[in-house]
């Protein structure tokens, strides 16, 4: 197995702008969300910066941060 490539660092002398890190997503209980795999759901609990507990109707799942496949509606 090979290790994944390390992210490239920005040099201060570079004429190009440094890449901007996306802002972390924040969810609150009661938020309506959609997940790429599980569909529509409602946030019922939040662990700060760690996970969100979401009720998708058929199942309640703990979705871990960085919430790549989940967006707020």
PEZI-V923197 format. One line per field, one symbol per residue. psi: psi as a letter, one per 40 degrees, with the letter a starting at -180 (. if undefined). Layout:
psi=???
This chain:
psi=iiiiiiihihhdeieiiiihhihihhiihehhiihddeaiihheihhhedihhhheceihihhiiffdehih.
